[in-house]
Amino acid sequence: MIIVNGESIETKAQTIAELLDELGYEDMPVATAKNMSVVRKRERAETRLSEGDRIEILVPMQGG
């Protein structure tokens, strides 16, 4: 069980990259953070998830 954008979820993902794929963000430009620390795009495949991690996924919005 991890927390994504404030909601508890169960996942089979082992890394942030796998989590993004599982949640449908694989082709979207997003910013990610794990436990309040920014995770750069190039680090997502190596950044492992653990029980209780807090993940934030931010999608840029356009408009005015």
C-alpha positions in Angstrom: 0.0 0.0 0.0 1.3 3.4 -1.0 -0.2 6.9 -1.1 -0.5 8.6 -4.5 -1.7 12.2 -4.5 -3.2 11.8 -1.1 -5.0 8.5 -1.8 -4.0 5.0 -0.6 -3.7 2.5 -3.4 -2.4 -1.0 -3.8 0.0 -1.5 -6.7 2.2 -4.2 -8.2 4.7 -1.5 -9.4 8.2 -1.8 -8.0 9.4 1.6 -9.3 8.0 5.0 -10.0 8.3 4.4 -13.7 6.2 1.2 -13.4 3.7 3.1 -11.3 3.3 5.8 -13.9 2.7 3.1 -16.5 0.2 1.3 -14.3 -1.7 4.5 -13.7 -1.7 5.6 -17.4 0.8 8.4 -17.2 3.5 6.7 -19.4 3.2 9.2 -22.3 2.4 12.3 -20.3 4.8 15.0 -19.2 4.6 14.8 -15.4 6.7 15.8 -12.3 7.1 13.2 -9.6 8.1 13.2 -5.9 8.7 10.5 -3.4 8.3 11.3 0.3 8.6 15.0 -0.5 11.8 14.7 -2.6 11.7 15.4 -6.4 12.4 12.3 -8.5 13.8 13.3 -11.9 12.6 11.5 -15.1 15.9 9.8 -15.6 15.7 8.4 -12.0 12.2 7.0 -12.1 13.2 3.5 -13.4 15.7 3.1 -10.5 13.5 4.6 -7.7 12.0 1.7 -5.8 8.7 1.9 -4.0 8.2 0.7 -0.5 5.2 0.2 1.7 3.8 3.5 2.9 5.7 5.7 0.4 4.0 9.0 -0.4 4.1 9.7 -4.2 3.0 12.9 -5.8 2.3 13.0 -9.6 1.8 16.5 -11.0 0.4 17.1 -14.5 0.9 20.5 -16.0 -2.3 22.3 -16.9 -2.8 24.8 -19.7 -5.3 27.6 -19.9 -6.1 30.8 -18.3 
